[in-house]
Every structure is written in C-alpha cells, then in structure tokens.
Amino acid sequence: MITDERALSVLQLDRSATAEEIVAKYEALKYQYKKIKDETGDLRTRLAYQLKQIELDDVYIYFRRKQRI
C-alpha cells in the first residue's frame, strides 16, 4: 500500500510539492532510470531499474487517484 509519505519519498520531494513539481520529478526520474537500465549490460542492474520504473508508475497512479496531479 502506498502512502503520501512513501510516494513523496520515492520522488524525493517534501509535502509542499506542487502538482507540477510532482510530474516534473516523475518524468525526470523515469527518464534517468530508463537510461541507466538501457545502458547497462548487467542483468541485476537492469531488473533493479525496471522495478524502480514500476514503483514510479505506481506513485504516479497513486497521485492521479488522489487527484493531486
């Protein structure tokens, strides 16, 4: 179960983050994780960053459902 605190922690933001900041941070981290995943040859690293991308998507969905973004 995702909570506000956990979602903000994943995005490395604080409670005062605006909708624009949340979306911008989500997009930046998603791009960064995809780049790392795609550039590495190590299977464990690829899987770890794939899981991070899934976690980011879960956080995005959480904020959409809460109508915060």
N, C-alpha and C positions, 0 to 999 in steps of 0.2 A: 504494500500500500504506500502510495506516495503522499507525503505531507507537504505543506508550504515550505517548511524549513528544509526538507530533503531536496525539493525541487530547486529552491534557490541555491542550495549548497552545490548541487550538480552544475548549475550555471555560474557558480562563483559570484553571486550577487547578494545584496542585502535586501531587507524588507521594503526599502523605499524605492526599489527599482520600478521604473515605469514600463508600460507595455512595449514601448519602442526599444527600451534597453533590453528587455527580456528577449524579444525577437532578434535583435541585433546580436546578442551574445549567443543565442541558439544557433543562428546562421554561421557565426564565426567559428564556434566550436565544431559544428557539423563539418564545415569545410576543412578545418585543421585535422580532425580525426580521420576524415576520408583520405586526405593527402598522405598522412602517416601510414594508414592501412594500405593504400595503393602502392606506396614506395618501398615498403619493407618486403623482404623475402622470407622472413621468419613467420612460420605459421602461428605460433603462440601470440606474437605481436599483432598479426592480422586479426585473429579471433578476439583478442582483448579490445582492440579498437572497434571492431564490429559490435561488440557488446556495449561499448561506450556510446556508439551511434544509436543503438536501440534504446539505451537509457535516456539519451537526449530526446528521442522521439516520444518516449513515454512522458517526459516532463512537458514537452510541447503540448501533447494531447491533454495532460492534466490542466495546464493553464487555459487551454481553449474551453474545456468543460466548465471550469470555474469562471469563465468569461472575463479573464484577466487580460487576455490578449485578443 
